Structures are given as C-alpha cells and as structure tokens.
C-alpha cells in the first residue's frame, strides 16, 4: 500500500497511457509507480487482517468501513495489480526498458 506523503491518504492506482500512477484522492498528489511500489502492494495479500485496519485508518475516520466501501477499495487494487501485470508483460515483449 502507498500512502500520500503530503496528507497521508491512501493512494488510488490509475492507468495512464502506458504506465500506472498512484493518485491521492484528497490533494491530487501523483506518484508514478515503480517496481518497488508494486512489490509493496503484493505484500498486502499476506496481511489480510492488518489491511482492514489500515483501510479504516486511511479513510480518515475512526469508524469501520462498510462492506461496500471495503469491496470498492479491494477492487481498486485488484484492477491495479492485473493492469500492472499486463503492462509488465507487454513491455517485456517489446523489449523496451
Ligand atoms: Zn494527499
């Protein structure tokens, strides 16, 4: 998981042309995804319980996330991982980078 260095919100992954960026929903701070960031996201699967707690924190409130909200966040990262994997495969086929 990647948190905004400016305001501490959870960064939302988004595809931009041929790359993936993380965007802060609050201050619109943008970070280009590097390989180390991607590895950080992969680790989250091993910390299911911890993840729920963190997600509750990053929403900026002390209440727990609703099932719908939690699902939404999980979907974001599922899409992010899949998209990023595809991008990796494509770029290696082209032999660039
Ligand atoms: Zn921010």
Backbone and ligand atoms as CSV (ligand in chain L), in Angstrom:
chain,resi,resn,atom,element,x,y,z
A,1,UNK,N,N,0.843,-1.187,0.000
A,1,UNK,CA,C,0.000,0.000,0.000
A,1,UNK,C,C,0.882,1.241,0.000
A,2,UNK,N,N,0.384,2.275,-0.646
A,2,UNK,CA,C,1.148,3.510,-0.730
A,2,UNK,C,C,0.286,4.649,-0.208
A,3,UNK,N,N,0.843,5.379,0.731
A,3,UNK,CA,C,0.092,6.486,1.294
A,3,UNK,C,C,0.669,7.812,0.810
A,4,UNK,N,N,-0.200,8.790,0.670
A,4,UNK,CA,C,0.219,10.098,0.205
A,4,UNK,C,C,1.228,10.708,1.180
A,5,UNK,N,N,2.389,11.105,0.677
A,5,UNK,CA,C,3.411,11.722,1.537
A,5,UNK,C,C,2.998,13.092,2.047
A,6,UNK,N,N,2.008,13.675,1.412
A,6,UNK,CA,C,1.577,15.018,1.810
A,6,UNK,C,C,0.488,14.999,2.875
A,7,UNK,N,N,-0.558,14.185,2.639
A,7,UNK,CA,C,-1.687,14.205,3.563
A,7,UNK,C,C,-1.973,12.856,4.204
A,8,UNK,N,N,-1.266,11.797,3.763
A,8,UNK,CA,C,-1.409,10.503,4.416
A,8,UNK,C,C,-2.585,9.665,3.963
A,9,UNK,N,N,-3.297,10.117,2.943
A,9,UNK,CA,C,-4.418,9.344,2.414
A,9,UNK,C,C,-3.910,8.172,1.588
A,10,UNK,N,N,-4.767,7.173,1.442
A,10,UNK,CA,C,-4.429,6.024,0.611
A,10,UNK,C,C,-4.422,6.434,-0.859
A,11,UNK,N,N,-3.322,6.133,-1.535
A,11,UNK,CA,C,-3.206,6.480,-2.945
A,11,UNK,C,C,-4.024,5.502,-3.788
A,12,UNK,N,N,-4.721,6.021,-4.780
A,12,UNK,CA,C,-5.552,5.203,-5.660
A,12,UNK,C,C,-4.826,4.981,-6.987
A,13,UNK,N,N,-4.648,3.709,-7.364
A,13,UNK,CA,C,-3.964,3.422,-8.631
A,13,UNK,C,C,-4.822,3.774,-9.845
A,14,UNK,N,N,-4.164,4.239,-10.883
A,14,UNK,CA,C,-4.885,4.611,-12.087
A,14,UNK,C,C,-3.972,4.426,-13.295
A,15,UNK,N,N,-4.571,3.946,-14.379
A,15,UNK,CA,C,-3.783,3.700,-15.578
A,15,UNK,C,C,-3.720,4.962,-16.426
A,16,UNK,N,N,-2.523,5.313,-16.837
A,16,UNK,CA,C,-2.361,6.474,-17.697
A,16,UNK,C,C,-1.509,6.080,-18.900
A,17,UNK,N,N,-2.172,5.932,-20.057
A,17,UNK,CA,C,-1.474,5.515,-21.270
A,17,UNK,C,C,-0.698,4.226,-21.043
A,18,UNK,N,N,0.625,4.289,-21.007
A,18,UNK,CA,C,1.406,3.065,-20.896
A,18,UNK,C,C,2.008,2.864,-19.517
A,19,UNK,N,N,1.509,3.621,-18.543
A,19,UNK,CA,C,2.065,3.463,-17.202
A,19,UNK,C,C,0.971,3.540,-16.147
A,20,UNK,N,N,1.340,3.171,-14.934
A,20,UNK,CA,C,0.403,3.237,-13.822
A,20,UNK,C,C,0.877,4.309,-12.857
A,21,UNK,N,N,-0.058,5.118,-12.417
A,21,UNK,CA,C,0.281,6.126,-11.424
A,21,UNK,C,C,-0.625,5.953,-10.210
A,22,UNK,N,N,-0.170,6.473,-9.079
A,22,UNK,CA,C,-0.987,6.495,-7.879
A,22,UNK,C,C,-1.411,7.931,-7.643
A,23,UNK,N,N,-2.706,8.113,-7.423
A,23,UNK,CA,C,-3.217,9.462,-7.233
A,23,UNK,C,C,-3.866,9.586,-5.864
A,24,UNK,N,N,-3.557,10.655,-5.169
A,24,UNK,CA,C,-4.189,10.924,-3.887
A,24,UNK,C,C,-5.568,11.530,-4.139
A,25,UNK,N,N,-6.613,10.906,-3.600
A,25,UNK,CA,C,-7.969,11.419,-3.827
A,25,UNK,C,C,-8.222,12.755,-3.134
A,26,UNK,N,N,-7.378,13.091,-2.208
A,26,UNK,CA,C,-7.601,14.325,-1.449
A,26,UNK,C,C,-6.860,15.521,-2.036
A,27,UNK,N,N,-5.537,15.407,-2.192
A,27,UNK,CA,C,-4.773,16.569,-2.649
A,27,UNK,C,C,-4.281,16.411,-4.089
A,28,UNK,N,N,-4.663,15.282,-4.737
A,28,UNK,CA,C,-4.322,15.042,-6.149
A,28,UNK,C,C,-2.820,14.879,-6.390
A,29,UNK,N,N,-2.100,14.627,-5.324
A,29,UNK,CA,C,-0.684,14.335,-5.471
A,29,UNK,C,C,-0.525,13.048,-6.283
A,30,UNK,N,N,0.391,13.040,-7.230
A,30,UNK,CA,C,0.544,11.890,-8.111
A,30,UNK,C,C,1.938,11.285,-8.005
A,31,UNK,N,N,1.988,9.966,-7.932
A,31,UNK,CA,C,3.264,9.266,-7.871
A,31,UNK,C,C,3.296,8.212,-8.968
A,32,UNK,N,N,4.342,8.204,-9.730
A,32,UNK,CA,C,4.487,7.194,-10.755
A,32,UNK,C,C,4.898,5.883,-10.101
A,33,UNK,N,N,4.285,4.803,-10.547
A,33,UNK,CA,C,4.540,3.513,-9.915
A,33,UNK,C,C,5.890,2.954,-10.357
A,34,UNK,N,N,6.660,2.564,-9.374
A,34,UNK,CA,C,7.922,1.898,-9.658
A,34,UNK,C,C,7.783,0.443,-9.242
A,35,UNK,N,N,8.770,-0.342,-9.539
A,35,UNK,CA,C,8.683,-1.757,-9.219
A,35,UNK,C,C,8.598,-1.990,-7.716
A,36,UNK,N,N,9.296,-1.208,-6.957
A,36,UNK,CA,C,9.295,-1.382,-5.509
A,36,UNK,C,C,7.909,-1.115,-4.930
A,37,UNK,N,N,7.195,-0.176,-5.522
A,37,UNK,CA,C,5.835,0.111,-5.072
A,37,UNK,C,C,4.939,-1.082,-5.344
A,38,UNK,N,N,5.090,-1.645,-6.520
A,38,UNK,CA,C,4.269,-2.788,-6.912
A,38,UNK,C,C,4.495,-3.958,-5.954
A,39,UNK,N,N,5.700,-4.172,-5.552
A,39,UNK,CA,C,6.010,-5.228,-4.598
A,39,UNK,C,C,5.305,-4.966,-3.272
A,40,UNK,N,N,5.266,-3.721,-2.894
A,40,UNK,CA,C,4.584,-3.352,-1.662
A,40,UNK,C,C,3.114,-3.704,-1.696
A,41,UNK,N,N,2.501,-3.536,-2.856
A,41,UNK,CA,C,1.089,-3.871,-2.989
A,41,UNK,C,C,0.867,-5.373,-2.910
A,42,UNK,N,N,1.799,-6.110,-3.444
A,42,UNK,CA,C,1.655,-7.562,-3.459
A,42,UNK,C,C,1.692,-8.124,-2.033
A,43,UNK,N,N,2.465,-7.507,-1.194
A,43,UNK,CA,C,2.608,-7.960,0.186
A,43,UNK,C,C,1.290,-7.932,0.944
A,44,UNK,N,N,0.389,-7.043,0.527
A,44,UNK,CA,C,-0.869,-6.868,1.261
A,44,UNK,C,C,-1.681,-8.149,1.372
A,45,UNK,N,N,-1.494,-9.050,0.430
A,45,UNK,CA,C,-2.257,-10.293,0.464
A,45,UNK,C,C,-1.883,-11.146,1.671
A,46,UNK,N,N,-0.734,-10.899,2.205
A,46,UNK,CA,C,-0.270,-11.686,3.345
A,46,UNK,C,C,-0.689,-11.080,4.670
A,47,UNK,N,N,-1.258,-9.904,4.629
A,47,UNK,CA,C,-1.647,-9.238,5.872
A,47,UNK,C,C,-3.112,-8.807,5.833
A,48,UNK,N,N,-3.940,-9.779,5.599
A,48,UNK,CA,C,-5.376,-9.511,5.438
A,48,UNK,C,C,-5.960,-8.741,6.617
A,49,UNK,N,N,-5.691,-9.209,7.801
A,49,UNK,CA,C,-6.259,-8.573,8.980
A,49,UNK,C,C,-5.727,-7.149,9.158
A,50,UNK,N,N,-4.439,-7.025,8.990
A,50,UNK,CA,C,-3.806,-5.724,9.151
A,50,UNK,C,C,-4.325,-4.731,8.121
A,51,UNK,N,N,-4.578,-5.255,6.928
A,51,UNK,CA,C,-5.059,-4.428,5.825
A,51,UNK,C,C,-6.389,-3.759,6.176
A,52,UNK,N,N,-7.277,-4.509,6.771
A,52,UNK,CA,C,-8.585,-3.957,7.109
A,52,UNK,C,C,-8.436,-2.786,8.064
A,53,UNK,N,N,-7.551,-2.959,9.009
A,53,UNK,CA,C,-7.313,-1.891,9.970
A,53,UNK,C,C,-6.753,-0.660,9.276
A,54,UNK,N,N,-5.795,-0.883,8.399
A,54,UNK,CA,C,-5.177,0.228,7.686
A,54,UNK,C,C,-6.187,0.951,6.810
A,55,UNK,N,N,-7.035,0.196,6.158
A,55,UNK,CA,C,-8.035,0.814,5.285
A,55,UNK,C,C,-8.990,1.679,6.091
A,56,UNK,N,N,-9.312,1.248,7.287
A,56,UNK,CA,C,-10.180,2.041,8.151
A,56,UNK,C,C,-9.483,3.347,8.516
A,57,UNK,N,N,-8.194,3.254,8.718
A,57,UNK,CA,C,-7.416,4.439,9.094
A,57,UNK,C,C,-7.330,5.421,7.932
A,58,UNK,N,N,-7.031,4.916,6.741
A,58,UNK,CA,C,-6.803,5.800,5.602
A,58,UNK,C,C,-8.054,6.501,5.119
A,59,UNK,N,N,-9.211,6.030,5.503
A,59,UNK,CA,C,-10.418,6.742,5.109
A,59,UNK,C,C,-10.567,8.022,5.911
A,60,UNK,N,N,-9.751,8.154,6.933
A,60,UNK,CA,C,-9.728,9.399,7.683
A,60,UNK,C,C,-10.737,9.459,8.810
A,61,UNK,N,N,-11.414,8.362,9.078
A,61,UNK,CA,C,-12.372,8.337,10.177
A,61,UNK,C,C,-12.064,7.165,11.093
A,62,UNK,N,N,-12.642,7.188,12.261
A,62,UNK,CA,C,-12.388,6.097,13.196
A,62,UNK,C,C,-13.393,4.966,13.043
A,63,UNK,N,N,-14.450,5.242,12.300
A,63,UNK,CA,C,-15.444,4.183,12.090
A,63,UNK,C,C,-14.895,3.105,11.167
A,64,UNK,N,N,-15.483,1.946,11.220
A,64,UNK,CA,C,-15.082,0.874,10.320
A,64,UNK,C,C,-15.697,1.105,8.948
A,65,UNK,N,N,-15.018,0.577,7.942
A,65,UNK,CA,C,-15.553,0.678,6.588
A,65,UNK,C,C,-16.786,-0.201,6.453
A,66,UNK,N,N,-17.711,0.256,5.663
A,66,UNK,CA,C,-18.839,-0.612,5.335
A,66,UNK,C,C,-18.339,-1.680,4.374
A,67,UNK,N,N,-19.108,-2.723,4.245
A,67,UNK,CA,C,-18.730,-3.809,3.334
A,67,UNK,C,C,-18.549,-3.274,1.915
A,68,UNK,N,N,-19.426,-2.360,1.545
A,68,UNK,CA,C,-19.380,-1.791,0.201
A,68,UNK,C,C,-18.099,-1.006,-0.030
A,69,UNK,N,N,-17.726,-0.203,0.937
A,69,UNK,CA,C,-16.520,0.613,0.820
A,69,UNK,C,C,-15.264,-0.257,0.760
A,70,UNK,N,N,-15.266,-1.273,1.595
A,70,UNK,CA,C,-14.111,-2.160,1.639
A,70,UNK,C,C,-13.965,-2.891,0.305
A,71,UNK,N,N,-15.096,-3.323,-0.229
A,71,UNK,CA,C,-15.108,-4.019,-1.512
A,71,UNK,C,C,-14.563,-3.110,-2.612
A,72,UNK,N,N,-14.953,-1.850,-2.542
A,72,UNK,CA,C,-14.533,-0.871,-3.533
A,72,UNK,C,C,-13.012,-0.712,-3.514
A,73,UNK,N,N,-12.464,-0.602,-2.337
A,73,UNK,CA,C,-11.020,-0.456,-2.196
A,73,UNK,C,C,-10.302,-1.708,-2.696
A,74,UNK,N,N,-10.838,-2.862,-2.345
A,74,UNK,CA,C,-10.204,-4.107,-2.780
A,74,UNK,C,C,-10.233,-4.218,-4.291
A,75,UNK,N,N,-11.347,-3.801,-4.880
A,75,UNK,CA,C,-11.460,-3.828,-6.333
A,75,UNK,C,C,-10.429,-2.927,-6.995
A,76,UNK,N,N,-10.201,-1.777,-6.394
A,76,UNK,CA,C,-9.196,-0.857,-6.918
A,76,UNK,C,C,-7.853,-1.560,-7.063
A,77,UNK,N,N,-7.486,-2.271,-6.011
A,77,UNK,CA,C,-6.166,-2.887,-6.010
A,77,UNK,C,C,-6.109,-4.147,-6.851
A,78,UNK,N,N,-7.237,-4.801,-6.959
A,78,UNK,CA,C,-7.276,-5.970,-7.823
A,78,UNK,C,C,-7.048,-5.525,-9.262
A,79,UNK,N,N,-7.764,-4.502,-9.676
A,79,UNK,CA,C,-7.635,-3.946,-11.013
A,79,UNK,C,C,-6.224,-3.426,-11.225
A,80,UNK,N,N,-5.725,-2.765,-10.217
A,80,UNK,CA,C,-4.379,-2.211,-10.295
A,80,UNK,C,C,-3.355,-3.300,-10.561
A,81,UNK,N,N,-3.409,-4.366,-9.789
A,81,UNK,CA,C,-2.437,-5.453,-9.935
A,81,UNK,C,C,-2.546,-6.091,-11.311
A,82,UNK,N,N,-3.777,-6.388,-11.723
A,82,UNK,CA,C,-3.978,-7.028,-13.024
A,82,UNK,C,C,-3.460,-6.139,-14.150
A,83,UNK,N,N,-3.804,-4.862,-14.075
A,83,UNK,CA,C,-3.390,-3.915,-15.098
A,83,UNK,C,C,-1.883,-3.805,-15.149
A,84,UNK,N,N,-1.293,-3.771,-13.971
A,84,UNK,CA,C,0.148,-3.602,-13.918
A,84,UNK,C,C,0.867,-4.834,-14.471
A,85,UNK,N,N,0.350,-6.004,-14.138
A,85,UNK,CA,C,0.934,-7.246,-14.656
A,85,UNK,C,C,0.901,-7.240,-16.183
A,86,UNK,N,N,-0.240,-6.852,-16.736
A,86,UNK,CA,C,-0.384,-6.791,-18.188
A,86,UNK,C,C,0.627,-5.835,-18.798
A,87,UNK,N,N,0.776,-4.698,-18.167
A,87,UNK,CA,C,1.715,-3.695,-18.655
A,87,UNK,C,C,3.134,-4.244,-18.654
A,88,UNK,N,N,3.456,-4.986,-17.607
A,88,UNK,CA,C,4.788,-5.578,-17.497
A,88,UNK,C,C,5.034,-6.561,-18.640
A,89,UNK,N,N,4.054,-7.415,-18.886
A,89,UNK,CA,C,4.194,-8.410,-19.946
A,89,UNK,C,C,4.367,-7.745,-21.298
A,90,UNK,N,N,3.571,-6.738,-21.553
A,90,UNK,CA,C,3.609,-6.045,-22.834
A,90,UNK,C,C,4.970,-5.391,-23.063
A,91,UNK,N,N,5.472,-4.725,-22.030
A,91,UNK,CA,C,6.724,-4.005,-22.218
A,91,UNK,C,C,7.907,-4.960,-22.417
A,92,UNK,N,N,7.834,-6.141,-21.794
A,92,UNK,CA,C,8.932,-7.096,-21.956
A,92,UNK,C,C,8.907,-7.719,-23.355
A,93,UNK,N,N,7.691,-7.856,-23.911
A,93,UNK,CA,C,7.584,-8.373,-25.271
A,93,UNK,C,C,8.214,-7.415,-26.273
A,94,UNK,N,N,8.003,-6.146,-26.024
A,94,UNK,CA,C,8.537,-5.135,-26.928
A,94,UNK,C,C,10.043,-4.954,-26.747
A,95,UNK,N,N,10.521,-5.416,-25.617
A,95,UNK,CA,C,11.950,-5.318,-25.354
A,95,UNK,C,C,12.387,-3.950,-24.916
A,96,UNK,N,N,11.434,-3.091,-24.601
A,96,UNK,CA,C,11.792,-1.766,-24.137
A,96,UNK,C,C,11.967,-1.752,-22.622
A,97,UNK,N,N,12.840,-0.935,-22.158
A,97,UNK,CA,C,13.188,-0.811,-20.748
A,97,UNK,C,C,13.890,-2.046,-20.214
L,1,ZN,ZN,ZN,-2.595,13.733,-0.470
